[in-house]
Every structure is written in structure tokens, then in C-alpha cells.
Amino acid sequence: MDLNDAGYRGLLRSYADEVLPAGKQFSDAQFDLAMEKAQHRFLFLSFIVEQVALGQIDLADLNTLRTGVALFKDYLGGLRQELGHRRLIQEAEDILLALAAEERAHTWQSDEGLCKGLHGDELLTDEQEWRGMRLERLSRYLDRDIAGGQDSYFLYTVFRLKSALGINRGGSGEARLRLWLKDLAAIIAADEKLGARLPQMHARAASLLLEEETSEYRAYAHAVLSGSEPLLHKVRDTDELLEHAINKGVEHAENRSDYASAIRNYNTAISVLLMRFDQTGQQSADDINSLATAYSNRAVAKGDAFGEAEAIPDYDAAIKIRENLRDEIINAGQQWPPEYRNNLAGAYMNRAVAKMQAIGPAEAIPDYDAAIKIRENLRDEIKEAGQQWPPEYRNDLAAAYSNRAVAKGDAFGEAEAI
């Protein structure tokens, strides 16, 4: 749209007239000047209007304002003088830093931090637009929550920052706070004083998310942006974040039917493992097994969320990973562990179920055949070694036969299932 379009200008003038109280209304000349300072953009004009309404900009001083994004640089510079009280200044800076850190983490995930999975899917993206932080979450973030609510200095400072903050209610009606001003997060990062504190805010955010075992997909971004090698090592090279992500994915899928959140958590697990492989150049058997588990779990969540056809590529990936692991173990002259064998059979079983629903029962039978063969060979080797065939493995083999019977019955008639 042409920024000088008459309808657009009229809409912005109506907005200014509605927000500004009597005695602070723009004259035509003042509106033109404000539009010039705002470079004819609503985001900048709304900031000027809010500042005038709050008495922080006098109409007589409009000509002294800088233009565009420089408005926010001046705002940041004048904030300390405007608030005056040392504790209020500290509180305002902490709030702005926390929101800037979250915005930067979201941007990193969806841009710089993209990690490609085994079939090209983007893993560390947020997969949802970031709408801001709930007030109680922000207070927890800054350790300002108290019994029954939030610290009074914190709440008052949030109010004083009104012109710099936006409230987004989205579809849920739940109010979320975020930086309203365009490019303010980048300006904060470039500010000599605030920019120096931003890595510590990222480190606090990552540590808090790990402590609470929530939002794992955001914890990795904060760890990277913190620049802290010990913290990055903790989230990438130890199993704390990995286990949180997988466990939270299972919980959200099975107990809450929140498949979008489950998929994001499995994405985090896959991302951590792939980045760990890239960093170290080594892949332990446990890590490879965990990667296959993450793909299998994500396949289940995708099947529940989008249909079984969407799950099959993830089952393919899990089977390929487990078969490659099998080959490496055997080629190294080592014993292929029984639990790994049963996991591979389970991946074939799950893919068979997905193929039955998405393609047809005949397509599922070869996968059931593969699962039965693996489990029968496992049974024979356990018995030959003079060991007890575990009840759960016996039950799994029986389940494979039962499922194949259903597929044969549907594909060829019940006589074939018997």
C-alpha cells in the first residue's frame, strides 16, 4: 500500500483522535509532523500517540523527535531519566531484557537455528508464531512472583512501560506481553549497557526451562544465545534436555492429546542428538537408539494429529536408524542387544499399523513378517543360550501374529488369518 494513500492516512488520523484525550489532540499540522517522524508507518505513529497520551511527549516538542526506529533509541535512552527511581529503572530494564531474550530465542529458532532432520524437515522452529509471555510467566522468569500474585514494583513498572509493550490475546483470550516496538529487541541487544546483560538473561531463561522441565525447544535456543559453553554443553552433550524433551513429548501426547506440543518436544530431542553428532563426530549406540525412539514417538504423534500417512516417513527413518545400528554392532563383532532387536521389531509393527490405515492391509503384511522374524530369531537365540525367554518378549511376538492375522483377514479373507 502507498503510505500516502488517503484512506490509510484517514485511518491513522481516526486512531490518533480516538486514543488522544481532549487537550492533546493533533492539529492537522501536528498530525502531518507526527506522520513524518513516524515515516508514515502505524507502528511508529502508535508509539508517538501513546507517548503523547501518557504525557511523556509534549505536542510542542514533536519537531524535536527523531524519525523511525531512532524514536525507540531515544525512548530507551530517556527511560532511565524518566523513571528516576533506581529500583524502577532496574525493574524496567529486567522486563525489557526478558522479553527481548524471548523474542530473540524465537527468531533464532525459526531462522539462524534451523536444523534439518533426516528427511529435510525443519526441527528447531517454533512451529507457532510467538505471541508473548503471560504476566505470571514473566514474573516467574524474573523471580518476581510472590504468594498470591506478583511483586508490586514489577506490576507498576509493567504499567509504566505500557507504550513499549503490546498485549496479544490471540484466539485463546489469554493476555500475553511482548515488545510492541519494531526492532526494539535488536536495539536492546546493541545498547552498551543492556546488550552486555542480555547473555545472562538468556542463560537464566535456559536454566529456568531446564529446571521446570518445560518448553525444551526454547531452552536450546537460549543456551546458544547465552554464549555460555558450560550451559551449551549441558543442553547438548548431557542427557538432561534430551530426556526432558522425550518424556514431555510422551506426556503431552498420551495424557493431554496435545500433539503439536509433543511434536515440538520430539523435534528438540532429534535436534539435540543431530547437533551432538555434528559437534563430536561420534555416535554412541545409546544416542542412536534414542534418535530412533524420538522418530518413532514423533511418528505416533503425527499419526494422531494428521493421519497415518504423515507418520510413515518417520517410521521409515526409525527403521533405517535401527537397522544401521544393528549392522554396525554386528560388524564390530559385538552382540546385538535383545532390547534393540525388540525395538526394531516394534518399529516394523508400528509402520505396519500406519500402512494398514493409510494404504491398505496388504501393504502392512511384509512389515508384520519382518517383526515376527526378528522376534522368533530372538526367541531362538535366548533359548539356545539357556536363558529364560522374557514374558514381555513372548507377548510381543504373539501381538505380531495377531496383528498379521487381522491384516491377512482384511486383505484376503478370514480363512487366511486362521
Legacy VTK file of the C-alpha trace (Angstrom):
# vtk DataFile Version 3.0
C-alpha trace
ASCII
DATASET POLYDATA
POINTS 418 float
0.000 0.000 0.000
1.160 3.536 -0.757
1.990 5.097 2.624
0.418 8.356 1.383
-2.849 6.629 0.467
-5.716 8.872 1.601
-7.684 6.008 3.168
-4.638 4.824 5.109
-3.889 8.342 6.366
-7.513 8.778 7.364
-7.463 5.531 9.320
-4.337 6.607 11.227
-5.857 10.004 11.968
-9.003 8.355 13.324
-6.832 6.134 15.516
-4.918 9.148 16.909
-8.142 11.077 17.586
-9.604 8.096 19.434
-6.568 7.498 21.662
-5.579 11.084 22.477
-7.600 12.750 25.243
-9.121 16.210 24.969
-6.457 18.891 25.070
-3.872 16.624 23.452
-5.495 16.150 20.059
-3.308 16.679 16.994
-3.906 19.691 14.811
-3.617 18.990 11.098
-0.069 20.355 11.077
0.877 18.332 14.156
-0.563 15.148 12.638
1.455 15.736 9.444
4.582 16.269 11.566
3.906 13.140 13.607
3.395 11.148 10.395
6.712 12.474 9.075
8.510 11.436 12.278
6.800 8.026 12.058
7.859 7.637 8.418
4.135 7.183 7.734
4.129 3.796 9.499
1.475 2.846 12.034
3.859 1.113 14.443
5.939 4.262 14.854
2.930 6.586 14.900
1.216 4.496 17.583
4.312 4.899 19.748
4.232 8.687 19.374
0.496 8.771 20.098
0.894 6.623 23.235
3.751 8.807 24.472
1.696 11.970 23.934
-1.306 10.398 25.684
0.874 9.456 28.678
2.333 12.965 28.860
5.834 11.798 28.000
5.936 13.778 24.758
4.604 17.340 24.593
2.856 18.380 21.398
5.128 21.422 21.251
8.155 19.121 21.124
7.090 16.984 18.153
9.599 18.740 15.917
12.478 17.649 18.221
11.750 13.945 17.768
13.945 11.798 15.589
12.378 9.589 12.947
11.528 5.915 12.580
13.469 3.433 14.638
15.520 6.268 16.179
12.376 7.072 18.196
12.940 3.891 20.176
16.632 4.543 20.701
15.706 7.880 22.250
12.994 6.173 24.281
15.457 3.659 25.668
17.953 6.386 26.444
15.365 8.557 28.180
13.755 5.713 30.118
16.256 5.814 32.982
15.832 9.576 33.413
12.040 9.341 33.158
11.660 6.613 35.786
14.130 8.277 38.160
13.909 5.722 40.981
16.856 3.337 40.820
14.788 0.238 41.555
12.205 1.157 38.907
14.986 1.606 36.355
16.380 -1.830 37.220
12.909 -3.371 37.052
12.177 -1.799 33.664
15.476 -2.974 32.241
14.895 -6.507 33.527
11.420 -6.654 31.964
12.663 -5.371 28.623
15.612 -7.771 28.692
13.412 -10.768 29.473
11.026 -10.014 26.608
13.898 -9.241 24.242
15.552 -12.554 25.143
12.371 -14.496 24.388
11.875 -12.696 21.081
15.483 -13.334 20.068
15.209 -17.020 21.030
12.116 -17.355 18.851
13.889 -15.627 15.956
16.935 -17.869 16.350
14.796 -20.995 16.303
12.933 -20.021 13.155
15.905 -18.565 11.262
19.517 -18.985 12.360
18.976 -22.160 14.353
17.223 -24.252 11.731
18.267 -27.876 11.977
17.279 -30.329 9.252
16.033 -33.784 10.159
16.743 -36.973 8.242
14.085 -36.198 5.642
14.628 -32.447 5.426
12.043 -31.258 7.938
12.859 -28.178 9.995
13.263 -29.203 13.610
14.037 -26.247 15.867
11.394 -23.908 14.513
8.753 -22.822 16.968
6.072 -24.035 14.548
3.827 -21.353 16.004
4.066 -17.593 15.985
5.424 -16.357 19.282
2.728 -14.166 20.820
4.491 -13.120 24.024
4.675 -14.135 27.681
1.881 -14.385 30.210
2.276 -11.914 33.077
2.698 -14.681 35.636
5.284 -16.354 33.414
7.220 -13.112 33.048
7.194 -12.599 36.825
8.457 -16.166 37.322
11.117 -15.535 34.704
12.395 -12.593 36.752
11.748 -14.161 40.158
9.091 -11.538 40.939
6.296 -13.942 41.782
5.098 -13.964 45.365
2.346 -15.819 47.196
-0.945 -14.876 45.598
0.440 -12.802 42.722
3.332 -10.623 41.642
5.628 -8.092 43.253
4.096 -4.567 43.321
7.193 -2.872 41.841
7.055 -5.351 38.994
3.378 -4.673 38.258
3.807 -0.896 38.465
6.787 -0.998 36.109
4.865 -3.104 33.580
2.231 -0.343 33.621
4.860 2.375 33.171
6.248 0.506 30.170
2.823 0.462 28.518
3.913 2.321 25.386
6.749 -0.138 24.743
4.730 -3.309 25.379
1.993 -4.927 23.373
-0.756 -7.185 24.686
-1.725 -10.036 22.402
-4.785 -12.086 23.317
-4.765 -14.276 20.200
-7.515 -16.834 19.838
-7.434 -18.019 23.437
-8.189 -14.648 25.039
-5.182 -15.138 27.296
-3.200 -11.882 27.564
0.469 -12.133 26.620
3.072 -9.389 26.825
5.710 -8.775 24.192
7.822 -5.901 22.895
5.452 -3.856 20.791
8.054 -1.669 19.180
9.584 -2.848 15.937
13.292 -3.651 16.208
13.376 -2.877 19.946
14.926 -6.283 20.711
17.762 -5.506 18.292
18.204 -2.049 19.803
18.373 -3.561 23.301
20.990 -6.052 22.099
23.054 -3.199 20.634
22.708 -0.979 23.724
26.013 -0.731 25.569
24.554 -1.422 29.000
21.580 -3.665 28.229
23.335 -5.604 25.493
26.022 -6.649 27.948
23.364 -8.130 30.241
21.389 -9.955 27.555
23.544 -13.138 27.516
22.970 -13.528 31.267
19.210 -13.248 30.676
19.422 -15.988 28.042
21.401 -18.156 30.470
18.791 -17.608 33.188
15.999 -18.490 30.778
17.705 -21.721 29.678
18.418 -22.758 33.264
14.846 -21.984 34.331
13.385 -24.008 31.461
15.606 -26.968 32.318
14.666 -26.676 35.991
10.964 -26.616 35.222
11.258 -29.308 32.542
9.119 -27.265 30.179
9.463 -25.582 26.765
12.534 -27.670 25.960
12.510 -26.486 22.355
13.207 -22.935 23.612
15.903 -23.955 26.129
18.372 -24.894 23.409
17.994 -21.506 21.691
18.602 -19.643 24.957
21.681 -21.758 25.688
23.177 -20.931 22.292
22.418 -17.204 22.626
23.857 -17.101 26.137
27.300 -17.803 24.713
27.988 -19.993 27.740
29.975 -23.092 26.790
29.177 -24.905 30.061
25.443 -24.283 29.559
25.598 -25.271 25.898
27.429 -28.442 26.908
24.695 -29.149 29.452
21.831 -28.899 26.966
23.580 -30.579 24.038
26.079 -33.091 25.407
24.385 -34.360 28.559
21.073 -36.211 28.603
19.119 -33.775 30.794
17.444 -31.805 27.997
17.150 -34.906 25.830
15.297 -36.881 28.485
13.092 -33.906 29.386
12.111 -33.489 25.739
11.243 -37.152 25.154
9.401 -37.528 28.472
7.456 -34.311 27.945
6.562 -35.366 24.416
5.147 -38.652 25.702
3.220 -36.862 28.469
1.695 -34.282 26.129
0.733 -36.883 23.536
-0.658 -39.557 25.856
-2.111 -37.563 28.755
-3.125 -34.283 27.125
-3.647 -35.191 23.468
-1.561 -32.069 22.753
0.130 -33.447 19.667
1.570 -30.126 18.463
3.479 -29.728 21.726
4.549 -33.382 21.635
5.930 -32.973 18.120
7.878 -29.843 19.154
9.421 -31.734 22.051
10.393 -34.656 19.829
11.857 -32.128 17.389
14.038 -30.869 20.226
15.231 -34.393 21.054
16.094 -35.059 17.416
17.834 -31.681 17.093
19.934 -32.185 20.219
21.123 -35.591 19.029
21.904 -34.466 15.476
23.794 -31.401 16.747
25.634 -33.600 19.241
26.679 -35.895 16.388
27.868 -32.896 14.348
29.810 -31.449 17.282
31.553 -34.624 18.460
31.667 -36.656 15.262
30.757 -39.676 17.369
27.536 -41.612 17.775
27.106 -43.906 20.742
24.728 -46.843 20.473
22.520 -45.298 23.170
22.313 -41.989 21.280
21.465 -43.743 18.015
18.795 -45.754 19.793
17.404 -42.556 21.349
17.275 -40.908 17.919
15.243 -43.819 16.548
12.951 -43.623 19.596
12.381 -39.900 19.018
11.440 -40.525 15.375
9.119 -43.388 16.362
7.412 -41.284 19.022
7.044 -38.356 16.662
5.500 -40.705 14.107
2.833 -41.694 16.638
2.077 -38.037 17.418
1.919 -37.155 13.711
-0.389 -40.084 13.057
-2.773 -38.923 15.792
-2.584 -35.300 14.683
-2.569 -35.526 10.878
-3.300 -39.107 9.871
-1.151 -42.207 9.469
0.165 -41.268 6.023
2.086 -38.401 7.653
3.631 -40.815 10.158
5.138 -43.303 7.707
8.286 -41.264 6.803
9.200 -41.063 10.488
8.728 -44.808 10.897
10.932 -45.270 7.811
13.612 -43.145 9.488
13.375 -45.061 12.773
13.708 -48.426 10.979
16.674 -47.237 8.910
18.436 -45.924 12.028
17.885 -49.169 13.944
18.971 -51.362 11.012
22.154 -49.326 10.547
22.824 -49.640 14.280
22.325 -53.409 14.026
24.803 -53.653 11.156
27.432 -51.571 12.958
27.155 -53.659 16.125
27.358 -56.972 14.261
30.232 -55.782 12.014
32.140 -54.798 15.134
31.848 -58.402 16.329
29.551 -57.469 19.205
26.238 -58.877 20.412
23.115 -57.106 19.134
21.273 -56.387 22.425
17.839 -58.023 22.813
16.131 -54.725 23.636
17.473 -53.164 20.430
16.161 -56.126 18.428
12.736 -55.859 20.005
12.739 -52.095 19.359
13.375 -52.707 15.648
10.547 -55.224 15.566
8.340 -52.651 17.298
9.184 -50.058 14.633
8.109 -52.544 11.927
4.898 -53.194 13.853
4.088 -49.506 14.143
4.777 -48.873 10.477
2.557 -51.820 9.588
-0.323 -50.296 11.559
0.201 -46.956 9.791
0.295 -48.668 6.385
-2.899 -50.587 7.136
-4.788 -47.374 7.824
-3.153 -45.162 5.199
-2.643 -47.588 2.280
-4.305 -50.929 2.940
-3.851 -54.229 4.824
-1.878 -55.987 2.090
0.839 -53.314 2.342
1.193 -53.975 6.061
1.860 -57.734 5.900
5.579 -57.537 4.922
6.266 -55.343 7.966
4.471 -57.807 10.234
6.545 -60.587 8.617
9.733 -58.676 9.450
8.667 -58.110 13.067
7.791 -61.806 13.518
11.082 -62.952 12.032
13.110 -60.684 14.343
11.200 -61.806 17.423
11.349 -65.501 16.532
15.119 -65.294 15.968
15.462 -63.504 19.282
13.448 -66.255 20.989
15.593 -68.995 19.474
18.879 -67.332 20.474
17.704 -66.723 24.030
16.659 -70.361 24.399
19.869 -71.669 22.828
21.850 -69.641 25.330
19.972 -71.443 28.112
18.246 -68.260 29.266
14.621 -67.539 30.136
12.543 -66.082 27.298
11.091 -62.933 28.974
7.282 -62.777 29.246
7.115 -59.348 27.594
9.004 -60.629 24.546
6.658 -63.631 24.313
3.676 -61.291 24.462
5.176 -59.034 21.773
5.615 -61.988 19.402
2.007 -63.057 20.000
0.877 -59.500 19.247
2.762 -59.550 15.944
0.973 -62.769 14.928
-2.397 -61.323 15.974
-1.888 -58.122 14.035
-0.768 -60.003 10.937
-3.884 -62.156 11.206
-6.059 -59.031 11.104
-4.196 -57.743 8.055
-4.498 -61.106 6.252
-8.181 -61.325 7.110
-8.861 -57.850 5.745
-6.738 -58.404 2.654
-7.509 -61.999 1.672
-10.367 -63.259 3.845
-10.643 -64.772 7.306
-9.503 -68.250 6.213
-6.049 -66.780 5.559
-5.959 -65.294 9.066
-6.531 -68.511 10.982
LINES 1 419
418 0 1 2 3 4 5 6 7 8 9 10 11 12 13 14 15 16 17 18 19 20 21 22 23 24 25 26 27 28 29 30 31 32 33 34 35 36 37 38 39 40 41 42 43 44 45 46 47 48 49 50 51 52 53 54 55 56 57 58 59 60 61 62 63 64 65 66 67 68 69 70 71 72 73 74 75 76 77 78 79 80 81 82 83 84 85 86 87 88 89 90 91 92 93 94 95 96 97 98 99 100 101 102 103 104 105 106 107 108 109 110 111 112 113 114 115 116 117 118 119 120 121 122 123 124 125 126 127 128 129 130 131 132 133 134 135 136 137 138 139 140 141 142 143 144 145 146 147 148 149 150 151 152 153 154 155 156 157 158 159 160 161 162 163 164 165 166 167 168 169 170 171 172 173 174 175 176 177 178 179 180 181 182 183 184 185 186 187 188 189 190 191 192 193 194 195 196 197 198 199 200 201 202 203 204 205 206 207 208 209 210 211 212 213 214 215 216 217 218 219 220 221 222 223 224 225 226 227 228 229 230 231 232 233 234 235 236 237 238 239 240 241 242 243 244 245 246 247 248 249 250 251 252 253 254 255 256 257 258 259 260 261 262 263 264 265 266 267 268 269 270 271 272 273 274 275 276 277 278 279 280 281 282 283 284 285 286 287 288 289 290 291 292 293 294 295 296 297 298 299 300 301 302 303 304 305 306 307 308 309 310 311 312 313 314 315 316 317 318 319 320 321 322 323 324 325 326 327 328 329 330 331 332 333 334 335 336 337 338 339 340 341 342 343 344 345 346 347 348 349 350 351 352 353 354 355 356 357 358 359 360 361 362 363 364 365 366 367 368 369 370 371 372 373 374 375 376 377 378 379 380 381 382 383 384 385 386 387 388 389 390 391 392 393 394 395 396 397 398 399 400 401 402 403 404 405 406 407 408 409 410 411 412 413 414 415 416 417
